[in-house]
Amino acid sequence: MLIVIIRTLILYATTVLLLRVMGKRQIGQLQPYELVVIIMISELAAIPMQNTGIPLLSGLIPIFILVAAQVTLSYIALKSERARGVICGTPSIVIENSRIVEDELRRLRLNLNDLLEQLRLKNVADISDVEYAILETSGQLSVILKSEKRPVEPQDLSITPEYEGLPTTLIIDGHVIKENLKKVDLDMNWLQSELGKSGVKNVKDVFFASLDVHKQLYFQLKSSAQ
């Protein structure tokens, strides 16, 4: 039993590490060759995990080879546009000037119901509002609305909104992130003082705290401290 546990942990750690090497992508953003590699890796890892009679290296070596092949293909696709078209495919225009491109739908084997569903997921109910709809190589649909149908933006009204920036996280589950405090040129004394103004005596009682670009502190106490 101990051997099974050790083999499982080794295969799990190796698979997670190699998937991190492959890059950070969601399942819906994977290219077909990347999805194939992930499916094959899961199968290869399961075989020596279930059968202790198979040497561990017999499962690890094919996994390393697959990841190396994936990384190589990704590098080639990154450097060569022609290779990228072969490996990843090219985007397809399925709606142009509010007209559905029937030949492209037929070539992609994409039916109208699927197209309408993806449009609805993009909050587009009327095809006449669409300037272009492009099916990306990941399978996601990009929709470009006609100019008169696009949401109004501040620049359309000659308005310059105030800069918002990105809030800095200072406390997570009672733990102060001191590196972030230094980035905003503040210290523990300031943090404790600000929390004290709201009656918080111990930072460990804070579930989450962040600081916006205007030096306004937001925090939420743990349920046990409320």
C-alpha positions as CSV (number, residue, x, y, z in Angstrom):
1,M,0.0,0.0,0.0
2,L,2.9,2.4,0.8
3,I,4.4,1.8,-2.6
4,V,1.0,2.7,-4.2
5,I,0.8,5.9,-2.2
6,I,4.4,6.9,-3.1
7,R,3.9,6.2,-6.8
8,T,0.7,8.2,-6.8
9,L,2.3,11.2,-5.2
10,I,5.2,11.1,-7.5
11,L,3.0,10.9,-10.6
12,Y,0.7,13.6,-9.3
13,A,3.5,16.0,-8.5
14,T,5.2,15.4,-11.8
15,T,2.0,15.9,-13.8
16,V,1.1,19.1,-12.0
17,L,4.7,20.4,-12.5
18,L,4.7,19.6,-16.2
19,L,1.3,21.1,-16.7
20,R,2.6,24.3,-15.2
21,V,5.5,24.2,-17.7
22,M,2.9,23.9,-20.5
23,G,1.5,27.3,-19.5
24,K,-1.5,28.9,-17.8
25,R,-4.6,28.4,-19.9
26,Q,-8.2,27.4,-19.2
27,I,-9.6,24.3,-20.8
28,G,-11.7,26.5,-23.2
29,Q,-8.6,28.4,-24.3
30,L,-6.5,25.3,-25.2
31,Q,-5.5,24.6,-28.8
32,P,-6.5,21.1,-30.0
33,Y,-2.9,19.7,-29.8
34,E,-2.6,21.0,-26.2
35,L,-5.9,19.3,-25.3
36,V,-4.7,16.0,-26.8
37,V,-1.5,16.2,-24.8
38,I,-3.4,16.8,-21.5
39,I,-5.8,13.8,-22.2
40,M,-2.8,11.5,-23.1
41,I,-0.9,12.6,-20.0
42,S,-3.9,11.8,-17.7
43,E,-4.1,8.3,-19.4
44,L,-0.4,7.7,-19.1
45,A,-0.3,8.7,-15.5
46,A,-3.2,6.5,-14.6
47,I,-1.7,3.3,-15.9
48,P,1.4,3.0,-13.6
49,M,-0.8,4.4,-10.8
50,Q,-3.2,1.5,-11.0
51,N,-0.7,-1.3,-11.9
52,T,2.3,-1.4,-9.6
53,G,3.8,-4.1,-11.9
54,I,4.6,-1.5,-14.5
55,P,7.9,0.4,-13.8
56,L,7.3,4.0,-12.8
57,L,9.7,5.2,-15.5
58,S,7.4,3.6,-18.1
59,G,4.8,6.1,-17.2
60,L,7.1,9.1,-16.6
61,I,9.2,8.9,-19.8
62,P,6.2,9.2,-22.2
63,I,4.8,12.0,-20.2
64,F,8.1,14.0,-20.4
65,I,8.2,13.3,-24.2
66,L,4.7,14.6,-24.7
67,V,5.3,17.7,-22.7
68,A,8.6,18.3,-24.6
69,A,6.7,17.9,-27.9
70,Q,4.0,20.4,-26.8
71,V,6.6,23.0,-25.7
72,T,8.5,22.5,-29.0
73,L,5.3,23.0,-31.0
74,S,4.3,26.0,-29.0
75,Y,7.8,27.6,-29.6
76,I,7.5,26.9,-33.3
77,A,4.0,28.4,-33.4
78,L,5.3,31.4,-31.6
79,K,8.1,32.1,-34.0
80,S,6.5,31.1,-37.3
81,E,3.2,32.5,-38.6
82,R,2.9,29.8,-41.3
83,A,3.6,27.1,-38.7
84,R,1.1,28.7,-36.4
85,G,-1.6,28.5,-39.1
86,V,-0.9,24.8,-39.6
87,I,-0.6,23.9,-35.9
88,C,-3.3,26.1,-34.4
89,G,-5.5,26.8,-37.4
90,T,-6.7,30.3,-38.3
91,P,-9.8,32.3,-37.1
92,S,-12.9,32.1,-39.3
93,I,-15.4,34.9,-40.0
94,V,-18.9,33.4,-39.6
95,I,-20.8,36.7,-39.7
96,E,-19.8,39.6,-42.0
97,N,-21.8,42.8,-42.2
98,S,-24.7,41.2,-40.4
99,R,-24.8,38.3,-43.0
100,I,-24.1,34.7,-41.9
101,V,-21.4,33.2,-44.0
102,E,-23.0,29.9,-44.9
103,D,-20.0,28.3,-46.6
104,E,-17.9,29.0,-43.6
105,L,-20.5,27.5,-41.2
106,R,-20.7,24.4,-43.5
107,R,-16.9,24.1,-43.6
108,L,-16.6,24.3,-39.8
109,R,-19.7,22.0,-39.3
110,L,-21.2,24.7,-37.0
111,N,-25.0,24.8,-37.1
112,L,-27.1,27.9,-36.7
113,N,-28.4,26.9,-33.2
114,D,-24.8,26.8,-31.9
115,L,-24.0,30.1,-33.5
116,L,-27.1,31.8,-32.0
117,E,-26.3,30.3,-28.6
118,Q,-22.8,31.7,-28.6
119,L,-24.2,35.1,-29.7
120,R,-26.6,35.0,-26.8
121,L,-23.8,34.2,-24.4
122,K,-22.2,37.4,-25.7
123,N,-25.5,39.3,-24.9
124,V,-26.3,39.7,-28.6
125,A,-29.9,38.8,-29.5
126,D,-30.1,40.3,-33.0
127,I,-27.7,39.3,-35.8
128,S,-28.4,42.6,-37.5
129,D,-26.5,44.3,-34.7
130,V,-23.3,42.3,-35.6
131,E,-20.6,43.8,-37.8
132,Y,-18.4,40.7,-37.6
133,A,-18.4,37.4,-35.6
134,I,-15.2,35.5,-35.7
135,L,-14.7,32.0,-34.5
136,E,-11.2,31.9,-32.9
137,T,-8.8,29.0,-33.0
138,S,-9.7,28.2,-29.4
139,G,-13.4,27.7,-30.3
140,Q,-14.5,31.0,-28.7
141,L,-16.6,33.4,-30.6
142,S,-15.5,37.0,-30.8
143,V,-18.3,39.5,-31.7
144,I,-17.8,43.0,-33.0
145,L,-21.0,45.0,-32.9
146,K,-21.8,47.8,-35.3
147,S,-20.6,51.2,-34.1
148,E,-24.1,52.5,-33.3
149,K,-24.9,49.3,-31.3
150,R,-21.8,49.3,-29.1
151,P,-22.0,50.4,-25.5
152,V,-21.2,54.1,-24.9
153,E,-17.7,54.7,-23.6
154,P,-16.4,57.7,-21.7
155,Q,-14.4,58.8,-24.7
156,D,-17.6,59.0,-26.8
157,L,-18.8,61.6,-24.4
158,S,-15.5,63.4,-24.2
159,I,-15.1,62.4,-20.6
160,T,-11.9,61.4,-18.9
161,P,-12.6,59.2,-16.0
162,E,-10.4,59.3,-12.9
163,Y,-7.7,56.8,-12.8
164,E,-8.7,53.7,-10.8
165,G,-5.6,51.5,-10.8
166,L,-5.4,48.1,-9.1
167,P,-6.0,47.8,-5.4
168,T,-3.2,46.3,-3.3
169,T,-4.0,43.3,-1.1
170,L,-2.6,43.9,2.4
171,I,-4.2,41.1,4.5
172,I,-5.4,37.7,3.6
173,D,-7.0,35.5,6.3
174,G,-5.3,37.4,9.1
175,H,-1.9,37.3,7.4
176,V,-0.3,40.6,6.6
177,I,1.5,40.7,3.2
178,K,4.4,42.9,4.2
179,E,5.9,43.0,0.7
180,N,2.8,44.8,-0.5
181,L,2.9,47.2,2.4
182,K,6.4,48.2,1.3
183,K,5.3,48.6,-2.3
184,V,2.9,51.3,-1.2
185,D,5.4,52.9,1.2
186,L,3.5,52.0,4.3
187,D,4.2,50.0,7.4
188,M,2.6,47.9,10.1
189,N,2.1,51.0,12.4
190,W,0.0,52.7,9.7
191,L,-2.0,49.5,9.1
192,Q,-2.7,48.9,12.8
193,S,-3.6,52.6,13.2
194,E,-6.1,52.6,10.4
195,L,-7.7,49.3,11.6
196,G,-7.8,50.7,15.1
197,K,-9.9,53.7,13.9
198,S,-12.6,51.1,13.1
199,G,-12.2,49.3,16.4
200,V,-10.1,46.4,15.1
201,K,-7.5,45.6,17.7
202,N,-5.8,42.6,16.1
203,V,-5.0,42.1,12.4
204,K,-5.5,38.4,12.8
205,D,-9.3,39.2,13.1
206,V,-9.2,40.6,9.5
207,F,-10.3,38.2,6.8
208,F,-9.3,40.5,3.9
209,A,-8.0,44.0,3.5
210,S,-6.9,46.0,0.4
211,L,-5.8,49.5,-0.4
212,D,-6.9,51.5,-3.4
213,V,-4.8,54.1,-5.3
214,H,-6.4,56.8,-3.2
215,K,-5.0,55.2,0.0
216,Q,-8.5,54.2,1.1
217,L,-8.5,51.0,3.1
218,Y,-11.1,48.4,2.6
219,F,-11.3,45.4,5.0
220,Q,-13.6,42.6,6.1
221,L,-13.5,40.9,9.4
222,K,-13.6,37.1,9.9
223,S,-17.0,35.8,10.8
224,S,-15.7,34.6,14.1
225,A,-14.5,38.1,15.0
226,Q,-17.8,39.9,14.2
